[in-house]
Amino acid sequence: MRLKDEPGLSVSELARPLSLKLPGIMKHLDVLSDAGLITRTKTGRTVSVNLSAGPIQDAMAWLNQYERLWTVSLDRLVALVEEDDGQ
């Protein structure tokens, strides 16, 4: 993600390499902002965007808990299926 490598990019700089028009980029940024994944700072007429790592880290921690749960469950299922195939 560009914002990780280049924090503080302006909205125009973010939009430049993309095929989306500025209003489309703004809609995407609104969604990310509403989710708490980015922050925007306005200096004059320039709006800069930065990542907010906290919510992403929280989501990853939650996903990791469930990954462990599903891994154990799937390992049990595989063992059961392999046991059944062996009989």
PyRosetta script that sets phi, psi and omega in degrees:
from pyrosetta import init, pose_from_sequence

init()
pose = pose_from_sequence("MRLKDEPGLSVSELARPLSLKLPGIMKHLDVLSDAGLITRTKTGRTVSVNLSAGPIQDAMAWLNQYERLWTVSLDRLVALVEEDDGQ")
pose.set_psi(1, 132.9)
pose.set_omega(1, -176.8)
pose.set_phi(2, -61.9)
pose.set_psi(2, -35.5)
pose.set_omega(2, -177.3)
pose.set_phi(3, -67.2)
pose.set_psi(3, -26.4)
pose.set_omega(3, 176.5)
pose.set_phi(4, -69.5)
pose.set_psi(4, -44.3)
pose.set_omega(4, -177.6)
pose.set_phi(5, -80.5)
pose.set_psi(5, -28.2)
pose.set_omega(5, -176.4)
pose.set_phi(6, -132.7)
pose.set_psi(6, 71.3)
pose.set_omega(6, -178.9)
pose.set_phi(7, -62.4)
pose.set_psi(7, 147.9)
pose.set_omega(7, 176.0)
pose.set_phi(8, 82.5)
pose.set_psi(8, 15.5)
pose.set_omega(8, 176.4)
pose.set_phi(9, -63.5)
pose.set_psi(9, 146.9)
pose.set_omega(9, 175.3)
pose.set_phi(10, -77.8)
pose.set_psi(10, 162.4)
pose.set_omega(10, 178.2)
pose.set_phi(11, -59.4)
pose.set_psi(11, -41.1)
pose.set_omega(11, 178.6)
pose.set_phi(12, -62.6)
pose.set_psi(12, -41.0)
pose.set_omega(12, 178.5)
pose.set_phi(13, -65.7)
pose.set_psi(13, -37.1)
pose.set_omega(13, 177.0)
pose.set_phi(14, -66.0)
pose.set_psi(14, -39.0)
pose.set_omega(14, -175.7)
pose.set_phi(15, -76.3)
pose.set_psi(15, -26.9)
pose.set_omega(15, -171.8)
pose.set_phi(16, -49.7)
pose.set_psi(16, -53.5)
pose.set_omega(16, -176.3)
pose.set_phi(17, -80.9)
pose.set_psi(17, -2.5)
pose.set_omega(17, -175.3)
pose.set_phi(18, -96.2)
pose.set_psi(18, 157.3)
pose.set_omega(18, 179.9)
pose.set_phi(19, -82.8)
pose.set_psi(19, -5.8)
pose.set_omega(19, 179.7)
pose.set_phi(20, -79.7)
pose.set_psi(20, 149.4)
pose.set_omega(20, 173.5)
pose.set_phi(21, -80.1)
pose.set_psi(21, 163.6)
pose.set_omega(21, -177.2)
pose.set_phi(22, -55.3)
pose.set_psi(22, -42.5)
pose.set_omega(22, 177.5)
pose.set_phi(23, -60.8)
pose.set_psi(23, -35.5)
pose.set_omega(23, 177.6)
pose.set_phi(24, -66.9)
pose.set_psi(24, -42.3)
pose.set_omega(24, 177.0)
pose.set_phi(25, -61.4)
pose.set_psi(25, -42.8)
pose.set_omega(25, -179.0)
pose.set_phi(26, -61.9)
pose.set_psi(26, -37.8)
pose.set_omega(26, 177.8)
pose.set_phi(27, -63.9)
pose.set_psi(27, -42.7)
pose.set_omega(27, 178.2)
pose.set_phi(28, -63.5)
pose.set_psi(28, -43.0)
pose.set_omega(28, 179.8)
pose.set_phi(29, -65.5)
pose.set_psi(29, -34.8)
pose.set_omega(29, 176.5)
pose.set_phi(30, -60.8)
pose.set_psi(30, -43.1)
pose.set_omega(30, 179.7)
pose.set_phi(31, -63.6)
pose.set_psi(31, -45.8)
pose.set_omega(31, 179.6)
pose.set_phi(32, -63.9)
pose.set_psi(32, -37.8)
pose.set_omega(32, 178.6)
pose.set_phi(33, -67.7)
pose.set_psi(33, -44.1)
pose.set_omega(33, 178.0)
pose.set_phi(34, -60.8)
pose.set_psi(34, -31.7)
pose.set_omega(34, 179.1)
pose.set_phi(35, -82.1)
pose.set_psi(35, -5.4)
pose.set_omega(35, 179.9)
pose.set_phi(36, 78.5)
pose.set_psi(36, 16.1)
pose.set_omega(36, -176.7)
pose.set_phi(37, -87.8)
pose.set_psi(37, -18.2)
pose.set_omega(37, 176.4)
pose.set_phi(38, -137.1)
pose.set_psi(38, 161.0)
pose.set_omega(38, 170.2)
pose.set_phi(39, -124.1)
pose.set_psi(39, 149.9)
pose.set_omega(39, 178.2)
pose.set_phi(40, -121.0)
pose.set_psi(40, 139.5)
pose.set_omega(40, 178.9)
pose.set_phi(41, -127.5)
pose.set_psi(41, 130.9)
pose.set_omega(41, -179.1)
pose.set_phi(42, -106.0)
pose.set_psi(42, 125.9)
pose.set_omega(42, 175.0)
pose.set_phi(43, -124.7)
pose.set_psi(43, 107.6)
pose.set_omega(43, -173.4)
pose.set_phi(44, 65.3)
pose.set_psi(44, -121.7)
pose.set_omega(44, 178.9)
pose.set_phi(45, -100.3)
pose.set_psi(45, -0.2)
pose.set_omega(45, -176.6)
pose.set_phi(46, -97.5)
pose.set_psi(46, 128.5)
pose.set_omega(46, 177.0)
pose.set_phi(47, -106.0)
pose.set_psi(47, 119.7)
pose.set_omega(47, 178.3)
pose.set_phi(48, -100.9)
pose.set_psi(48, 149.0)
pose.set_omega(48, -175.9)
pose.set_phi(49, -122.3)
pose.set_psi(49, 136.6)
pose.set_omega(49, 176.6)
pose.set_phi(50, -132.7)
pose.set_psi(50, 149.1)
pose.set_omega(50, 174.8)
pose.set_phi(51, -73.1)
pose.set_psi(51, 148.1)
pose.set_omega(51, 169.8)
pose.set_phi(52, -112.7)
pose.set_psi(52, 104.6)
pose.set_omega(52, -172.1)
pose.set_phi(53, -72.7)
pose.set_psi(53, -26.2)
pose.set_omega(53, -175.6)
pose.set_phi(54, -51.9)
pose.set_psi(54, -56.8)
pose.set_omega(54, -179.2)
pose.set_phi(55, -61.5)
pose.set_psi(55, -33.7)
pose.set_omega(55, 179.1)
pose.set_phi(56, -68.0)
pose.set_psi(56, -42.4)
pose.set_omega(56, 178.7)
pose.set_phi(57, -64.8)
pose.set_psi(57, -39.3)
pose.set_omega(57, 176.9)
pose.set_phi(58, -61.9)
pose.set_psi(58, -43.5)
pose.set_omega(58, 179.8)
pose.set_phi(59, -64.6)
pose.set_psi(59, -41.2)
pose.set_omega(59, 179.3)
pose.set_phi(60, -65.2)
pose.set_psi(60, -39.5)
pose.set_omega(60, 177.9)
pose.set_phi(61, -62.3)
pose.set_psi(61, -43.1)
pose.set_omega(61, 178.9)
pose.set_phi(62, -63.5)
pose.set_psi(62, -45.6)
pose.set_omega(62, 179.9)
pose.set_phi(63, -63.7)
pose.set_psi(63, -38.3)
pose.set_omega(63, 179.6)
pose.set_phi(64, -63.1)
pose.set_psi(64, -36.9)
pose.set_omega(64, 177.2)
pose.set_phi(65, -61.1)
pose.set_psi(65, -45.2)
pose.set_omega(65, -178.4)
pose.set_phi(66, -74.2)
pose.set_psi(66, -28.7)
pose.set_omega(66, 176.1)
pose.set_phi(67, -62.2)
pose.set_psi(67, -44.1)
pose.set_omega(67, 178.3)
pose.set_phi(68, -61.7)
pose.set_psi(68, -44.1)
pose.set_omega(68, 179.6)
pose.set_phi(69, -60.0)
pose.set_psi(69, -48.5)
pose.set_omega(69, -178.1)
pose.set_phi(70, -69.2)
pose.set_psi(70, -33.9)
pose.set_omega(70, 178.0)
pose.set_phi(71, -62.5)
pose.set_psi(71, -45.3)
pose.set_omega(71, 178.2)
pose.set_phi(72, -62.4)
pose.set_psi(72, -45.4)
pose.set_omega(72, -178.9)
pose.set_phi(73, -63.8)
pose.set_psi(73, -42.5)
pose.set_omega(73, 180.0)
pose.set_phi(74, -69.1)
pose.set_psi(74, -36.3)
pose.set_omega(74, 176.2)
pose.set_phi(75, -61.6)
pose.set_psi(75, -40.6)
pose.set_omega(75, 177.4)
pose.set_phi(76, -63.9)
pose.set_psi(76, -42.0)
pose.set_omega(76, 179.4)
pose.set_phi(77, -62.9)
pose.set_psi(77, -44.1)
pose.set_omega(77, 178.5)
pose.set_phi(78, -60.7)
pose.set_psi(78, -44.8)
pose.set_omega(78, 179.5)
pose.set_phi(79, -60.9)
pose.set_psi(79, -41.6)
pose.set_omega(79, 179.5)
pose.set_phi(80, -64.5)
pose.set_psi(80, -44.6)
pose.set_omega(80, -179.8)
pose.set_phi(81, -65.5)
pose.set_psi(81, -42.1)
pose.set_omega(81, 179.3)
pose.set_phi(82, -66.5)
pose.set_psi(82, -36.1)
pose.set_omega(82, 176.6)
pose.set_phi(83, -63.8)
pose.set_psi(83, -42.5)
pose.set_omega(83, 179.6)
pose.set_phi(84, -64.3)
pose.set_psi(84, -40.6)
pose.set_omega(84, 179.9)
pose.set_phi(85, -66.4)
pose.set_psi(85, -29.4)
pose.set_omega(85, -178.4)
pose.set_phi(86, -75.4)
pose.set_psi(86, -15.9)
pose.set_omega(86, -176.3)
pose.set_phi(87, -88.9)
pose.dump_pdb("model.pdb")
